[in-house]
C-alpha cells in the first residue's frame, strides 16, 4: 500500500477494476487528480507516461489507477511517492461525525 496524506493506494488484481470503470475526468490543466484538499486547494495528483485514472461509471467517487510501467503521486505539501506497475484502488481517509462519515480535509 502507498499513502500520501489522506490518500491511500491499495494494490488490487487487474480483474478487480469494475467493468463499469471509465477514464476519470481531468482538471483544466490535464492533471489526474486523486483528491483535492479542501483546506488548501492543493491536490494529490498521479503522473506517469502510461498511467490511467479510472472512475466507476456507477459511482464517480470510486477511483482506480492502472500503471503500466511507473507513476508518481505528487502534492505541494507532501513528498513525492513512486508507484510501481499494477492496478490500485484509491481510498480517501474518512472521519466520523455524529451520524455519518466525511472525507478528511487535507
TAKA-V144584 format. One line per field, one symbol per residue. phi: phi as a letter, one per 30 degrees, with the letter a starting at -180 (. if undefined). burial: b if it has 24 or more other C-alpha atoms within 12 Angstrom, else e. A space follows every 50 residues. Layout:
phi=???
burial=???
This chain:
phi=.bbbhccbccdbdedddedddbeddcdecidccdacdddcidbdbcbldb cbccbdedadddcbbccdcaabcbadcbddcdcdekcbccbcdbbdbeja bbdddc
burial=eebbbbbbbbbeeeeebbeebebbeeeeeebbbbbbbeeeeebbbbbbee bbbbbbeeeeebbbbbbeeebbbbbeeeeebebbebbbbbbbeeeeeeee eeeeeb
